[in-house]
Amino acid sequence: YATPEIMRKHIDRLALRLANVGIDIEVLDFYHDPSKKAIQRAKRTLVALGAMTSKGEVTNIGRQMEQFPVESSYARMLIEATQYPKEIQTKLAAIIAIQEVGGIIKGGTKYTGWRKYTRQTRSDLLAQYDVYLALPNILPDDYEEMGIISKNVGKAKEVIERLDRDLSLDDTQLLAITASDEEALQRSIISGQIDQLWSVTESGDVEHIFTGQQRELSGSTVVRNPKLVAGTPFDLQVPTRSGGLETLHLLQGVTAVNTDWLIELAPQLFANRRGRLFYDPRIGSLAERQQVRFGKRVLEGASIPRLEDTSENRKLFVKEYARWAYEQLERQRRQLERFHTRVPSIALRHVEQEVAIRANGIVSLDQLSSDGKRTMIALSKLETYLGDSFVHHLGKPR
């Protein structure tokens, strides 16, 4: 006999439906009882989505989610999209429909033909929507070679039509995603995947911010250089050279997360924290990095330039530029110490004095002439302090 549906599917929607009528799913007896672990996971998901409080009380968001005939995560996305125009809601409904049927493209790096139909670099879900819109221009005979799942294409179309009827979106035509649409769609997607947030490690793997579970990013993702993502765990068995099977623990359907959104999307989980001020060499000025606190963990967001010409910012520029330059000097010194045991260090105080002389009341390198900018950048190089010939001599291995 097949495994009962309640034992193999997420039960968060059922838990919410019961809670809406005042029944705790834990007190009910089912013919096939879901495990306690599954029930706890369902409740944690609903709390993360803002549908339920930690005490089991249904929120206004939870009551609205009940109106949508889709999984809880998708229902939360649709609620978030109600603040946007109908065109955004229509696109999101199509994105959800594509995901409900399992996606329309194959994972892995073997099939890449579909990539030429999207320019997305922030969301795999938006990329699949682009591919769906391009299908009329692709011959069905080419689907397999391009990595498009033909059986899911028809299913996606049916689900899109059903959702459009259920959501009263019949009159809205599916159009290409514009640059102005992207943030609204990504934000809506993240609202329904708050329980599936993963930080990207330096090695390129991902770690679940709630549980610490580790996985690999799918090789088919279009998302580039993210720090924090939302996605769906997926296990894939692949053959090994020895003739056996290896299970890859992957994360697919990835969307990059702007940490600044988390405070608004899930205030019950995340709190704002004063941003960290630093010198950003990419923009040549001070920047403040938004920080979001989750328990004892701090998630960092994008940096915001701080360009106001005030006496405080001028002092901070000297301090933070000197700190950055000192870090560059220390990095160079450590590299040289691989070959030499005695490499002079430059004191941070000395670097600050040199920066103060040359900064001349600025808050950005763009305020300097070309020569002035070169002189400032030179303060991050050991040659400026130790002399070219001395550093050149040190750079030669013994």
C-alpha positions, 0 to 999 in steps of 0.5 A: 500500500502507498504511504498515507498522504498525511505521513508523506506531505507537509502538514502545516496547512492542515495544522493551520486549518484546524487552529483556525477553528480552535483545534490543536492538531496534537490533540486529534487522533488520526487513522495514521498519526503524523509523527511528533517531529512532523507536527513540531516542524509544521508549527515552527513553519507557521510561527516563522511565516507569521501565521501563528504565535508561539502559543498557537494562536492564529494571527491575521496573516494566518486567517488570510492564508486560509483563503488561498488553495495552496501550500502555506508557504505559497499562501504567505507569498500571495498575501505579501503580493496583495500590496502590489499591482495585479500584474505582480500578483499574476506573475507570482501566481505563475511562479508558484504554479511552476514550483507546485509541479516541481519546476520546468527545468532540470537541475545539474550542470549537464543541461544549460540550454535554457539559460539563454532565455533568462538574465536573472542572477537573483532568483531561480524561481524568476529564471524559470518564469522567464523560461516559461514565457519563452516556451512558444519560441522553443520547439518541443523536440528541443526540450530534452536537450535544453533541460526543459521538463516537457511533462511539467510544462503542461502541468504548469499551464493547468495550475496557472489557469486554475490559480488565475481563476481562484484568485480572480486574475483571469483578465491579466496577461502574463508579461515579462519581468521588468527591473521594477518588478524584481524586488516585489517578486523576490520580497514576496517569495522570501516572505513564504520561505522565512523558515528556509533561510540559508547563509552561504559559507566561504567554501560555497556551501550553505548552512540553515540559520535555524538548525545549522544543517549544511548543504550544497548549492545546486550547480544549476542555480543562476544566483551569483555570489549571495550571502544569504538565500532562501531555497528548497532542500533536495536530495539527489542520488548520483552514480559513483565511479565505483559503481555505487550511489552517492546522495548529494544534499542540495539546495535548489530553487534559490532566491537571494535575500536582502536582510533588510526585508527580514525585519518587516517580513518576520518581526517576530523572529528578527530585530534591527541592529545598528549597522557596522560602519567601515571603509568600503574600498569598492566605493572609496567612502564610508559605508554602513552595513545593515545588520539583523539580529536573530537570537544570538546570531547576526546577519549582515546585509548590503552596505549603504554609502555614508557621504554626508560631509560632516565633521563626525564623518570626516573624523570617522573617515580617517579612523576607518580608512586607517583601519582598512589600510592597516589590515592591508599592511598586515596581510602583506607582512604576513605573506612576506613572513612566510619567507622571512622571520623578521618583517617590520610592522607598521603601527596603526597609530602611525597609519592614522597620522599619515591618513589624517595628513593626506585626507584633508577633511574628506569623506570620500576618495572621489573628493581628491585629485588623481594624485591625491587619490594615488597617495592615499591608496599608497598608504595601504602598501608596505613600500610606502613605509619601508621603501621599495628596495627593502620590500623587494628584497624581502619578497625574494625567498631565502 
